[in-house]
């Protein structure tokens, strides 16, 4: 059993959703994690990865969030790193250096399906995203999923069990992923598991 303190994770990553993803990575439920950080946050992320034998690769661009009044947004403008506006740089974290570098490369080459596979997204959901996501629909969330383990509706309050858009309200593979993650939270971060279940009404 790893000696990981959940509260320390949330302090380092500034978000419970990001802390959750790192837990999934450390305990083998994910092989690569992709997250965005501002320059002021990068040193702490680098130190955490070095301390925990994780490899990290950084994007050669940054994202300027467009919905600045929203607590959670998928809408961002990709700009060069030397752009003067404040933006987040993506990082790709893995126990395997090659996978971290591949994730960075696939993103750079706009190979979204290959990146989705590395991030552990179900094939059916990758296809759904490719068919649904565009400049006018940057949040292809199935809005009928208001509660339950597949719900994305509470990301604005840092609660969600998925890091991808499920292709349907009854996606079997997404349910398997969500249940595995909930079980891990129960074992490793019981308070977080209780919070997730309460907010998602599971």
C-alpha positions as CSV (number, residue, x, y, z in Angstrom):
1,X,0.0,0.0,0.0
2,X,1.4,3.4,-1.0
3,X,1.8,6.1,1.7
4,X,-0.3,8.8,0.1
5,X,-2.2,11.4,2.0
6,X,-5.2,12.7,0.1
7,X,-5.2,16.1,1.7
8,X,-1.6,16.6,0.7
9,X,-2.5,15.6,-2.9
10,X,-5.3,18.2,-3.0
11,X,-2.8,20.9,-1.6
12,X,-0.3,20.0,-4.3
13,X,-2.7,19.8,-7.2
14,X,-5.1,22.5,-6.1
15,X,-8.1,20.4,-7.1
16,X,-9.8,17.3,-5.8
17,X,-10.6,16.1,-9.3
18,X,-6.9,16.4,-10.2
19,X,-5.9,14.7,-6.9
20,X,-8.3,11.9,-7.7
21,X,-6.7,11.3,-11.1
22,X,-3.3,11.1,-9.5
23,X,-4.6,8.5,-7.1
24,X,-5.9,6.5,-10.0
25,X,-2.5,6.7,-11.7
26,X,-0.6,5.7,-8.6
27,X,-2.8,2.7,-7.9
28,X,-2.9,1.5,-11.5
29,X,-6.4,2.5,-12.6
30,X,-4.9,4.9,-15.2
31,X,-1.6,4.7,-17.2
32,X,-1.4,8.4,-18.1
33,X,-3.0,11.6,-16.6
34,X,-3.3,14.8,-18.6
35,X,-3.8,18.0,-16.6
36,X,-3.4,21.7,-17.0
37,X,-1.3,24.0,-14.7
38,X,-0.3,27.6,-14.6
39,X,3.4,28.6,-14.3
40,X,3.1,29.3,-10.6
41,X,2.0,25.7,-10.0
42,X,4.5,23.8,-12.1
43,X,7.4,23.6,-9.5
44,X,5.2,21.8,-7.0
45,X,4.0,19.3,-9.7
46,X,7.5,18.6,-10.8
47,X,8.6,18.0,-7.2
48,X,5.7,15.7,-6.6
49,X,6.4,13.6,-9.7
50,X,10.1,13.4,-8.9
51,X,9.4,12.3,-5.3
52,X,6.9,9.6,-6.5
53,X,8.9,8.3,-9.4
54,X,6.5,9.6,-12.0
55,X,7.5,10.9,-15.4
56,X,6.2,14.2,-16.7
57,X,6.1,15.8,-20.1
58,X,4.9,19.3,-20.9
59,X,3.0,20.6,-23.9
60,X,4.8,23.1,-26.2
61,X,1.7,25.4,-26.1
62,X,-0.6,26.8,-23.5
63,X,-4.4,27.2,-23.2
64,X,-6.1,30.4,-22.4
65,X,-9.5,29.6,-20.8
66,X,-12.3,31.4,-22.6
67,X,-15.2,30.9,-20.0
68,X,-13.4,32.8,-17.3
69,X,-16.6,33.3,-15.2
70,X,-17.1,29.5,-15.0
71,X,-15.7,27.3,-12.3
72,X,-15.2,24.6,-15.0
73,X,-14.6,25.0,-18.7
74,X,-13.6,22.9,-21.7
75,X,-13.4,26.0,-23.9
76,X,-9.9,27.2,-24.4
77,X,-7.7,28.9,-27.0
78,X,-4.4,27.2,-27.9
79,X,-1.5,29.7,-28.1
80,X,2.3,29.6,-28.2
81,X,4.1,29.5,-24.9
82,X,5.6,33.0,-25.5
83,X,2.1,34.5,-25.6
84,X,1.8,37.2,-22.9
85,X,-1.6,36.2,-21.7
86,X,-1.9,33.9,-18.7
87,X,-2.6,30.3,-19.7
88,X,-2.4,26.8,-18.5
89,X,0.3,24.4,-19.9
90,X,-0.8,20.8,-20.2
91,X,1.3,18.1,-18.6
92,X,1.2,14.3,-19.2
93,X,2.1,12.2,-16.2
94,X,2.8,8.5,-16.1
95,X,4.8,5.8,-14.4
96,X,6.2,5.1,-17.9
97,X,8.3,7.8,-19.5
98,X,7.5,6.6,-23.0
99,X,3.8,6.9,-22.4
100,X,4.1,10.4,-21.0
101,X,6.1,11.5,-24.1
102,X,3.6,9.7,-26.4
103,X,0.7,11.5,-24.9
104,X,2.4,14.8,-25.4
105,X,3.2,13.9,-29.0
106,X,-0.3,12.7,-29.8
107,X,-1.8,16.0,-28.5
108,X,0.7,18.0,-30.5
109,X,-0.2,16.0,-33.7
110,X,-3.9,16.3,-33.0
111,X,-4.2,12.5,-32.8
112,X,-7.1,12.7,-30.4
113,X,-8.2,9.1,-30.6
114,X,-4.7,7.9,-29.9
115,X,-4.4,10.3,-27.0
116,X,-7.8,9.1,-25.7
117,X,-6.7,5.5,-25.7
118,X,-3.6,6.4,-23.7
119,X,-5.8,8.2,-21.2
120,X,-7.9,5.1,-20.8
121,X,-11.1,6.3,-22.5
122,X,-13.4,3.6,-23.8
123,X,-13.3,3.3,-27.6
124,X,-17.0,4.0,-27.9
125,X,-16.6,7.2,-26.0
126,X,-13.6,8.3,-28.1
127,X,-15.8,7.8,-31.2
128,X,-18.6,9.8,-29.6
129,X,-16.3,12.6,-28.7
130,X,-14.8,12.8,-32.2
131,X,-18.3,12.9,-33.7
132,X,-19.6,15.5,-31.2
133,X,-16.9,17.9,-30.2
134,X,-16.4,21.1,-32.3
135,X,-15.9,24.8,-31.8
136,X,-19.7,25.2,-31.2
137,X,-19.9,22.2,-28.9
138,X,-16.9,22.2,-26.6
139,X,-18.9,20.4,-23.9
140,X,-20.5,17.3,-25.4
141,X,-22.0,16.2,-22.1
142,X,-25.2,14.1,-22.2
143,X,-27.2,16.5,-20.1
144,X,-29.8,13.9,-19.2
145,X,-27.2,12.3,-16.9
146,X,-27.8,14.6,-14.0
147,X,-26.8,12.2,-11.1
148,X,-25.2,8.9,-10.7
149,X,-21.7,7.5,-11.4
150,X,-21.6,8.7,-15.0
151,X,-22.7,12.3,-14.2
152,X,-20.4,15.1,-15.3
153,X,-22.8,17.8,-13.9
154,X,-20.9,18.5,-10.7
155,X,-17.4,19.1,-12.2
156,X,-17.9,22.8,-11.2
157,X,-17.8,21.7,-7.6
158,X,-14.8,19.4,-8.1
159,X,-16.8,16.1,-8.2
160,X,-16.8,13.6,-11.0
161,X,-15.7,10.0,-11.4
162,X,-14.9,10.2,-15.2
163,X,-12.3,12.2,-17.1
164,X,-14.0,11.6,-20.4
165,X,-17.5,12.2,-21.9
166,X,-19.6,9.0,-21.7
167,X,-21.1,8.1,-25.1
168,X,-24.5,7.3,-23.5
169,X,-26.4,7.3,-20.3
170,X,-25.9,3.6,-20.0
171,X,-22.3,3.1,-21.3
172,X,-21.1,-0.2,-19.8
173,X,-17.4,0.5,-20.1
174,X,-17.7,4.0,-18.4
175,X,-19.7,2.4,-15.6
176,X,-16.9,-0.1,-15.0
177,X,-14.3,2.7,-14.9
178,X,-16.4,4.8,-12.5
179,X,-17.1,1.8,-10.1
180,X,-13.4,0.9,-9.9
181,X,-12.5,4.5,-9.1
182,X,-15.2,4.7,-6.4
183,X,-14.0,1.5,-4.8
184,X,-10.4,2.9,-4.7
185,X,-11.6,6.1,-3.1
186,X,-13.4,4.0,-0.5
187,X,-10.2,2.2,0.3
188,X,-7.8,5.1,0.2
189,X,-9.8,8.3,0.8
190,X,-13.0,7.4,2.6
191,X,-14.1,11.0,3.2
192,X,-13.7,11.8,-0.5
193,X,-15.7,8.7,-1.4
194,X,-18.5,9.8,0.9
195,X,-18.5,13.3,-0.6
196,X,-18.6,12.0,-4.2
197,X,-21.5,9.6,-3.4
198,X,-23.4,12.3,-1.7
199,X,-23.1,15.0,-4.4
200,X,-23.6,12.5,-7.3
201,X,-26.5,10.9,-5.3
202,X,-25.1,7.4,-5.8
